[in-house]
Amino acid sequence: MLVAWGQIQAPVVELGGLYNDAWAYRMDYWWNPALFQVGDRSIPFLPQFMWLITPVLFYFLALRMVKGPTRD
């Protein structure tokens, strides 16, 4: 659910910020290319990628915290 929410809301937030000139990403870095274009604005890859990865990391970290530390 977190991954789906992140992948849906991230482009909406990005477009809101870009069209209001609140921020602008530099697209000339190889590690943050444009994912797709909406009009004359580009949606960058890196924020979408982070919203894909961080919920998964959060989930596994939360599971580990609930189980407690392992003892070897």
C-alpha positions in Angstrom: 0.0 0.0 0.0 2.8 2.4 0.8 4.6 1.8 -2.5 1.3 2.3 -4.5 0.6 5.5 -2.5 4.1 6.8 -3.1 4.1 6.1 -6.8 0.7 7.8 -7.2 1.3 10.9 -5.1 4.9 11.7 -5.9 4.3 12.8 -9.5 1.3 14.9 -8.3 3.5 16.7 -5.8 6.3 17.1 -8.3 4.0 18.6 -10.9 2.4 20.9 -8.3 5.9 22.2 -7.3 7.2 22.5 -10.8 4.1 24.4 -12.2 4.1 26.8 -9.2 7.8 27.4 -9.6 8.4 26.2 -6.0 11.4 24.2 -7.1 13.1 22.9 -10.2 15.3 19.9 -10.5 18.5 19.9 -12.6 18.0 17.2 -15.2 21.5 17.3 -16.5 22.9 14.8 -14.0 23.2 11.2 -15.2 21.7 9.9 -11.9 18.5 12.0 -12.1 17.3 11.9 -15.7 13.8 12.9 -16.7 11.4 10.1 -16.2 8.7 11.6 -18.4 7.4 15.0 -19.7 4.2 16.7 -18.9 3.9 19.7 -21.2 7.2 21.5 -20.9 8.0 20.2 -17.4 10.0 17.0 -16.7 9.3 14.6 -13.9 12.7 13.4 -12.5 13.6 9.8 -11.9 15.2 10.1 -8.4 12.1 11.1 -6.3 10.1 8.4 -7.9 12.8 5.8 -7.3 13.0 6.9 -3.6 9.3 6.5 -3.2 9.7 3.0 -4.6 12.6 1.9 -2.4 12.0 3.6 1.0 8.6 2.1 1.9 10.2 -1.4 1.4 13.1 -0.4 3.6 10.8 1.0 6.2 8.7 -2.1 6.2 11.6 -4.4 6.8 13.0 -2.1 9.5 9.7 -2.0 11.2 9.5 -5.8 11.2 12.9 -6.0 12.7 12.0 -3.5 15.4 8.9 -5.5 16.3 10.7 -8.8 16.5 13.5 -7.2 18.5 17.2 -7.8 18.1 18.4 -11.3 17.3 20.7 -13.1 19.6 23.4 -15.4 18.2 
